[in-house]
């Protein structure tokens, strides 16, 4: 597929749109440009990896799956074809590959092209995007010669680069880790040939990654312990729901899938509204559902009573209650404590308890990165993206024709990504209608003085603690962060354009 895609690409390096990243955001943006943008709009997707998929091509730990329902995570223009509510990473990647091929997007992807810099040339009203070809040695070609950077020029630049670092995992400050003589694994780089059969495994962390790994390894390890500093909220999701089956019986296949997608949108919005506005009620319901699935003798107050309100951090979605089944089988357990030190063959906790370990999995979060580490500039003057406000959470203050994809933390990422792509296409159409070439969000003097910075996400997870220094800022009005999908989708498609200056 990749070789054919390369052959089908035009030789020109000038495009109307350069899209960075062939993950969910990039593939979706390509579809919107291809089908909704002004006629004959040209585009290219620059992808540093050698395959489509982004996150779903990189992460391959046991049990990897969507941590939101796959019906809303899938593309609106190609509803999820399966019946499961939560899909495995492999199935999601295959779905993305098939979607790109069916829509004719795959031939526009240039694999092995890592974007390193992007400069807006105001005189030519173009982005100058520099990409470095990737290979076994990132700096050398097959003949051992230094690779030449490739320059692409475009009217618009769309960033489908995600929000974390693909190269560097989140630094885990675990005392005494140098003493450990067993296997240390970061889920981002799970060794595919590692056999954990009959091993004592300790997973440090309590987020979606840990909750997915525990049931996936429980039937093979001698025992797996999820070591957490504090408990989180859980929400069990049935893999094959009754309503989805009923819709499949009543309606034709594609219509049933689309209706099921809308149903999940409404359900998710209701749950989020309940958690945000009635946290006591939401917490009581989540506690009831969780307590019914815990093994006998579980200590709720110690191991399952969160110290924060629902959705102050992400809910851990449990597929068919498999995490709780693993706990009830006694092959898995949860320990709430802090690490005192790591020894040669285990972990000593601050309480004095010792956890024996042949393998330690550091599922402690991800390293944040905005824009894929690209060096941005306007007229060759560096731009600090974290110092800018985000207009409609997808365009940057005073930076022309740049659109970035930043999805939801509380909903499926794809829904937010589609809002960003919708805004870009809308701006392109408006520029064409007015016979103009570029658009940049700008604040007036009063806004600039009074705008109070807000984080793009409201979550309080540890790995997000430096979010304000990495990501652009939200504000109020057109600068507000996204909160609820339906209102955000309306704002993207039909909402006001105040603050966007076109010329």
ABEGO torsion letter per residue (X at the ends): XAAAAAAABBABABBABBBBEABAAAAAAAAAAAAABBBGBBBBBBBABABBGEAAAABABBGBBBABBAAAABBAABBBABABABBBAAAAAAAAAAAAAAAGAAAABBBGBBBABBBBBAAAGBBBBBBBBBBABAABBAAGBBBBBBBBBBABBBBAAEABBAABBBBBBBBGAAABABBBBBAAABBAABBABGBBBBBBEABAAAAAAAAAAAAABABBBBBBABBBBBBBBBABBAAAAAAAAABBAAAAAAAAAAAAAAAAAAAAAAAAABAAAAAAAAAAAAAAABBBGBBAAAAABBABBBGABBBBBBBGGAAAAAAAAGABBBBBBBBABBBAAEBBBAAGBBBBBABBBBBAEBBBBBGGGBBBBBGGBBBBAAABBBBGGABBBGBBGBBBBBBBAABBAAAAAAAAAAAAAAAAAAAAAAGBABBBBBBBAAAAAABBBBBABABABAAAAAAAAABBBBBBEAABBBABAAAAAAAAAABBABGBBBX
